[in-house]
């Protein structure tokens, strides 16, 4: 809220127009979407590196056990396993813990995305209150009606919520999968993010263009 001084010298508050507040909040909202998605992409790259290590460690352990089993079946002399051989692989545990940490950060990001979507819905409700169902006569920025920001935010949120659910499943399964092909499917799904399609990036860029974050 802006403050001015009237002719009598007393401070008088001046309310900013609703359109000014709405435009500022939506523009900030678009910038936050951009920043959160950049953070998500970095976390996805980090998570893939860790997941790849987990799969390699798991498969190498399976190969090692298979080799020992074959030696025993052939009747060859096999030295007794050391005490550490039967203990859980500490490196594997450490990588799994790190992948959980990445997942927690992604979960926190999606929580922030929900707040962004909720904010836009609130702005749309305020706009409807002031201008009716038909909306304002002139757009807040270039061409988009206010409701279109809500539509884009909802679609972005849905994509990242679905992707988070997939990643939760991968984290639960990846360290326990003994099938090589399934492990590679997990890695591919993590890397390529099937629920975040090219259209998702187009929606973000369109919103950045509309709000002036990208030059027309």
C-alpha positions in Angstrom: 0.0 0.0 0.0 1.3 3.4 -1.0 1.3 6.4 1.4 1.0 10.1 0.5 0.7 13.3 2.5 -2.5 15.4 2.1 -2.9 19.2 2.2 -3.3 19.2 6.0 0.0 17.4 6.4 -1.6 14.1 7.6 -0.6 10.8 6.1 -3.2 9.3 3.9 -3.2 5.8 2.4 -3.8 5.2 -1.3 -4.9 1.8 -2.4 -3.2 0.5 -5.5 -5.6 -0.5 -8.2 -6.6 -4.2 -8.1 -5.2 -4.6 -11.7 -1.8 -3.4 -10.6 -1.6 -5.8 -7.6 -2.9 -8.7 -9.7 -0.4 -8.0 -12.5 2.5 -7.8 -10.1 1.6 -11.0 -8.3 1.1 -12.9 -11.5 4.4 -11.7 -12.9 6.2 -12.7 -9.7 4.3 -16.0 -9.9 5.6 -16.7 -13.4 9.2 -15.9 -12.3 8.8 -18.4 -9.4 7.5 -21.1 -11.8 10.6 -20.6 -13.9 13.0 -20.8 -10.9 11.3 -23.8 -9.4 11.4 -25.7 -12.6 15.1 -24.9 -13.1 15.7 -26.2 -9.5 13.7 -29.3 -10.4 15.8 -30.0 -13.5 19.0 -29.7 -11.5 17.7 -32.1 -8.9 16.6 -34.5 -11.6 20.1 -34.6 -13.0 21.6 -35.2 -9.6 19.1 -37.9 -8.8 19.8 -39.7 -12.1 23.5 -39.8 -11.3 22.8 -41.3 -7.9 20.2 -43.7 -9.3 22.7 -44.9 -11.9 25.2 -45.6 -9.1 22.6 -47.6 -7.2 21.8 -49.7 -10.2 25.4 -50.4 -11.0 26.2 -51.3 -7.4 23.2 -53.6 -7.2 23.9 -55.3 -10.5 27.6 -55.8 -9.6 26.6 -57.4 -6.3 24.3 -59.8 -8.1 27.0 -60.7 -10.6 29.4 -61.3 -7.8 27.0 -63.6 -6.0 26.2 -65.5 -9.3 30.0 -66.0 -9.9 30.4 -67.5 -6.4 27.4 -69.7 -6.9 28.8 -71.1 -10.2 32.1 -71.8 -8.5 30.4 -73.8 -5.8 28.4 -75.7 -8.3 31.5 -76.6 -10.3 33.0 -78.1 -7.1 35.9 -75.7 -7.2 37.5 -74.6 -4.0 35.9 -71.5 -2.6 37.4 -69.6 0.3 35.0 -68.9 3.1 33.2 -65.5 2.8 34.5 -62.8 5.0 32.2 -61.3 7.7 31.9 -58.2 5.6 30.6 -60.0 2.6 27.3 -60.8 4.2 26.9 -57.3 5.6 24.7 -54.8 3.8 26.7 -52.8 1.2 27.4 -49.5 3.0 28.0 -47.6 -0.2 24.7 -48.8 -1.6 22.9 -47.6 1.6 24.6 -44.2 1.4 23.5 -43.7 -2.2 19.9 -44.7 -1.3 19.9 -42.2 1.5 21.2 -39.5 -0.9 18.5 -40.4 -3.4 15.9 -40.0 -0.7 17.3 -36.6 0.1 16.9 -35.6 -3.5 13.3 -36.9 -3.5 12.5 -34.8 -0.4 13.7 -31.7 -2.1 11.6 -32.4 -5.1 8.6 -33.0 -2.8 9.2 -29.6 -1.2 9.4 -28.0 -4.7 6.0 -29.5 -5.7 4.6 -28.2 -2.4 5.7 -24.7 -3.4 4.2 -25.2 -6.9 0.9 -25.9 -5.3 1.1 -22.6 -3.5 1.8 -20.8 -6.8 -1.3 -22.5 -8.4 -3.4 -21.6 -5.4 -2.3 -18.0 -5.5 -3.4 -17.6 -9.2 -6.7 -19.2 -8.4 -7.2 -16.5 -5.7 -6.3 -13.8 -8.1 -8.9 -15.1 -10.6 -11.5 -15.2 -7.9 -10.7 -11.6 -7.0 -10.9 -10.6 -10.7 -14.3 -12.3 -11.0 -15.5 -10.5 -7.9 -14.6 -7.1 -9.4 -15.4 -7.7 -13.1 -17.9 -10.5 -13.1 -17.7 -13.8 -15.0 -17.0 -12.0 -18.3 -13.7 -10.7 -16.8 -12.0 -7.4 -17.3 -12.3 -5.5 -20.6 -8.5 -5.2 -21.2 -6.0 -8.0 -20.2 -3.5 -7.5 -17.5 -0.5 -7.9 -19.9 -0.8 -8.5 -23.6 -3.5 -10.9 -24.7 -4.2 -13.5 -22.0 -7.4 -13.3 -19.9 -6.6 -13.8 -16.3 -8.2 -17.2 -16.2 -5.6 -18.5 -18.7 -2.8 -18.0 -16.0 -4.9 -20.3 -13.8 -5.2 -22.9 -16.6 -1.4 -22.9 -17.3 -0.5 -23.1 -13.6 -2.9 -26.0 -13.1 -1.4 -27.9 -16.0 2.1 -27.3 -14.9 1.3 -28.4 -11.3 -0.5 -31.6 -12.6 2.6 -32.5 -14.7 5.0 -32.2 -11.8 2.7 -33.9 -9.3 2.5 -36.9 -11.6 6.2 -36.9 -12.1 6.8 -36.8 -8.4 4.5 -39.8 -7.9 6.6 -41.7 -10.5 9.8 -40.8 -8.8 8.5 -41.9 -5.4 7.8 -45.3 -7.0 11.3 -45.5 -8.5 13.0 -44.6 -5.2 11.0 -47.4 -3.5 11.9 -50.0 -6.1 15.3 -49.2 -7.5 17.4 -50.6 -4.7 15.4 -53.8 -4.5 15.1 -54.7 -8.2 17.3 -57.6 -9.3 16.2 -57.6 -12.9 18.6 -55.7 -15.2 16.0 -54.7 -17.7 13.6 -53.4 -15.1 16.5 -51.4 -13.5 17.2 -49.8 -16.9 13.5 -48.9 -17.2 13.7 -47.2 -13.8 16.7 -45.2 -14.9 15.2 -44.2 -18.3 11.9 -43.1 -16.6 13.8 -41.0 -14.1 15.9 -39.3 -16.8 13.3 -38.7 -19.4 10.4 -37.7 -17.1 7.4 -38.9 -19.2 4.9 -36.7 -17.4 6.9 -33.5 -18.2 6.3 -33.3 -21.9 7.6 -30.7 -24.4 4.2 -28.9 -24.2 4.9 -28.3 -20.5 8.0 -26.2 -21.4 6.0 -24.4 -24.0 3.4 -23.5 -21.5 6.0 -22.0 -19.2 7.7 -20.1 -22.0 4.3 -18.7 -23.1 3.6 -17.5 -19.6 7.0 -15.8 -19.4 6.4 -14.1 -22.7 3.0 -12.9 -21.7 4.2 -11.4 -18.4 7.2 -9.7 -20.0 10.0 -12.0 -18.6 10.8 -12.9 -22.2 11.0 -10.3 -25.0 8.3 -10.6 -27.6 
